[in-house]
Structure formats: C-alpha cells, structure tokens
C-alpha cells in the first residue's frame, strides 16, 4: 500500500476518534463522573495532530524518497535520501494526484520524481529531457532537441560499483539541458538505436543520467502530467551500502543539479 494512503487512513481514523470524543465521549464521561480517557481515545487524540501535519507536509510541500538504483549516477548514488519539492509543479489533491492550483511547470533539465506509468504504485526518478511538443532526436546517444544539439563536454572517466560489487568504468560528460548543467555517464563508442520522438501535449520525456543503464522513456514511453510527484532538490542523508555500509558524509546537504 502507498504510504500516503496509509497516512491518510491513519489521519481519518484518529480524526474520527478525536471528533467523537469532543462531541460525545467527554460529555458521557463527565455525566458518569469518570476522569480518565479510554486508551484508544487518548492515543487517537495524541497522534491525530502529528499525523495530520505530516500528511499535509508530504502532500503539499516536501516528501522524502530513497534512491534504490544507479540509474541517476553520477548525480544520485544508491542509498541517497532526497527531498522532493511538491509545491513547484502545482498543488495536487492528495491520493488522487489531481492538480488543484497551477503554479510553475516542469522545466527541461530538472530532476523529477513521478509515478511509473506502467505501475503507478512505484515511484521513479529521472531527468526531464523533453517537454510537451518537443521533437527529440537521439543519434549515437547524442541529444538534438528541436533541431539544436544539446551541449556535451567530455569530463574524463567515471568509475562506480554496482549492486553486484562489479566495478564499471565509462566516460563522463557535462551536459546542458535548458538552464541546467549536470553530469552524465555513457560509452559513446558502443552501438545504440537512433530514435526520433515527438512529446505529446500533457506529457514529458525523461532519461537517467547513467544513460547506458537506465530504464526510462526511451523504452516505455512518456510520463503524463497526472503522474508527476515533484522536483528533487536536496540530499538530506546518504548511506553507502556498496562499500560495507556507513554514512556518506560528503553527500549530505548537497543540492541536486
């Protein structure tokens, strides 16, 4: 079950208990001369405001997520704990994810968390490459958006470990999408299928920064606006699970480019 659904259910149950006690329970106890609240009522009233505040914060402002894979290397590591801004892309109705208030729109180059179109109970994180109406050409792994080649500057080699503990080495580049400069890794010497994509209205085309090892829009299609969760912007904790475990202090407090 989605944690937000569980949180909403807990808020409803504790809220009902609190309301029942205010309207009827307290008066009944006073009429019978009882001083002590039932345990269920005491816990319900104690947890209701806390659960309600957490639910509102997660639904409308920020929500935490953990990075489970290396598809966004080198930007995000396995074991990074991030915060997602849910306010920038508009206020949405909790659970149903229907937009209530239009604020800013997702911008090319931003890192987005979204509900996987093929299984909305699963959250994915990728970088926005294509906006509604964009024409995207992928030729030999190079991006051309609306006829303009995306700047890609070589930046040496990059070595990382996978969950299998096998070392990988590939090329690192500085890529510029819109106003966002960020690192990507891929092997330009390996063969790749060229693609031409036109992004439909109300949809987005997303890719991982680890271009050779990312399950993204190149393979399963577009992300509709109703699946958008928010913009990833901050690493608040990091656990290095691939090297014996331990806190990766150097990553804590970093903003997400």
N, C-alpha and C positions, 0 to 999 in steps of 0.2 A: 504494500500500500504506500502511495505517495505520502511523505512526511507531512506535507501541508494539509492533506486530507485528514490525517490523524490529528494534527494540531487543531484544525477547525472543529473536529468532533469533540476533542477534549474541551475546547472553549465553550461549545454549546452545552455539553453535559454539566460542567462546573457553573456555567452561567445560569442554567435552569435551576440547579440546586440553590445558588445564591438568591435568585429571584423568588423561589418558593419560600425560602426562609424569611426574606424581607416581608412578603405579603401574608404568609400564613404560619410558618413554623415558629417564629419568635413569639407571635401573639398566643399561639397554643401553649407554648412552654410557660409564658407569663401567667396565663389563666390557670395553669395547673401548679404554679409555684415552683417550677423547675428552673435551675440556674445554668446547668451545663448543656452545651450543644451536643447533639449526636456527632460521633466521629466523622461520618460521611459529610455532614453539613460543615463541620469545622474545616476539613480538608478541602472541600469544594470552594468555600469562601476564601481560603488562604491561597489556593492555586489559581483561581479564576483571573484576577488582575494580572498575574505574571504571565499566564498562558495567553491572555488577550493581547498584552503588549508585545510578546514575542511573535505572535501570529501577525499582528499589524506591521511590525518591523520587517518580517520576512516577506510579507505580501506586497508592501508598497515602497520600501526603502532599500534594504540590503539583504542578501541571502548568502550564506556560506556554502561552498562546494569544495570537494576534494578532487584532485586530478588523478585519475586511475591509470592513464596510459601515457606513452611517449609521443603521441601524435602532434603535440604542440611544442616539442623540443625545437630550438633551444629556449624558447620563450617561457615555457612552463615545464617543470620537471614532474616526474611521477612522485607523488607524495606532497606536492604543494597544496596548501589550503588557501583558497582565494575568497574574495568578497565580490559579489555581483551587484551592480547598481541597477535596481528595478524601477527607478524613477525617471531616468533619462529618456527612455523609449516610450513613455506614456503610462498613465495609471491604468492598471488592468484589474478586472474583477477576479478576486482570489478563486482558486479551484477551476472555474470555467475559463480563466485566462482571456476574457473578452475585454477589449480596450474600452475604458470609460472616458478618459481625457487624453487628447492628442498633445504631446509635448514635443520633444525632439525626435528625429528619425535616426535609425542606424546609419552610420557613415562607413564608407569604404576604408578598410584598414583596421577597424576596431575589432576587438576580440569579443565574441558573443557566446553566451550560453543559451541553448534552445532545447526544446523537446524534440527528440528524434522523430521525424515524420512517420517512419515505419513502426515505431513503438513509442508513443508519447509519454509513457511512464519512465522512459530513460532520458537522461539529460546528456547532451553532447556540448563540447566547447570547440569552436573553430574561429578562424579569422574571416571577416567579411571581405570577399573579393568582388562580387558583383551585386549591384543594386537593381531595383526594378527597371526594366527597359535596356539594361546594358547588353552590349554584344561582347562576348569574351572569346578570344582565340587562344588556344594553348598549342604552341608549336615547339617541339623539342623541349618541353617543360617550361618554356618562357611564356609569360602572360602578355597579351595585347588586348587592351580594354578600349572599346570604342575607337579603334584604329590607332591608339597610342601605346607603344611598347612600355611596359612597366619597368622603371629603372631597377637594375640588378647589378650590384657591385661585388666582385669577389672579395672575400674576407678570410682567406686561409682555410684550414682544415678544422673539422669538428669531430671529436671522439666522445662516444657515450656508451653506456651499458643498457642492455635490455633486461627484461624480467628474467630471461634465461641465463643472465650473467655473461652473455657473449658480448664481446666488445665490437662496436661498429665505428667505422671511420668514413667520413664523407666530406663533401665540400660545403663551406659556409658562405652565405651571401647576405649583403644588406639590401633589402627590398623596400621600395617606397610605394605605398598604396594610398592615394589621396594625400592627406597631410601626415600620414603615419609612417615613420621609418622603423623597421623591425628586422630581426634576423630570421632567415630561413635556411634549411639544410636540404641538400639533394645532390644527386650524382648526375650532372648534365651529360656525361658520356654514355649513360645507359639508355636503351631504347624506350620510347614512350609513344602511346597512341595520341595523335593530334586530335583536337576537339574544337568544335565551334558551338558556342552556347549563347542563346538569347534568353535573358532572365525575364520571366513573365511578371506582369504587374502584381504587386502584393506579395512578391517572393524575393528571396535572397540566395546568392550562390556563395558557399563557404568552403574554405580549404584549410587543412592543417599546415603549420609551419614546417613540420617534418614531412616534406612533400612526397617522399618515396614510401612512407609508412603511415599513411593517414586514410582512414575510411571517411570520405567526405562527399561533397556534392558532385564530384566527378563520377562517382559510382552509383549513388542512389537518388540524385536529383536535388530539387530546390527546397528551401525552408520557407513555408508560408508565414506571414506576419503573425498569425494567431499562435504559432509555436515559439515565438520569441519570449525569452525569460528576462534577459538583461545584459548589460555590458560588464565584462570582467575588468576590474581596475586595480586590485590590490592583493598582494600575497601577505597574509597575516600570520602564517605558520608554515613550516616545511619539515617533513620527516624523510630522511634519506633511507628508504627501505632497501635499496640495492647494494649498499655498502655496509652491511652489518647492522643497520638501524642507527638512529640518532638524530638529534635536531640539526638541521642545516641552517645555522645562524646567519650565514651570509645572505640568504634569500629572504629572510623575514623583514618585512617593511618595504619591499620593493613595489613600485608601481608597475603595472602591466602595459608594456608598449604596444 
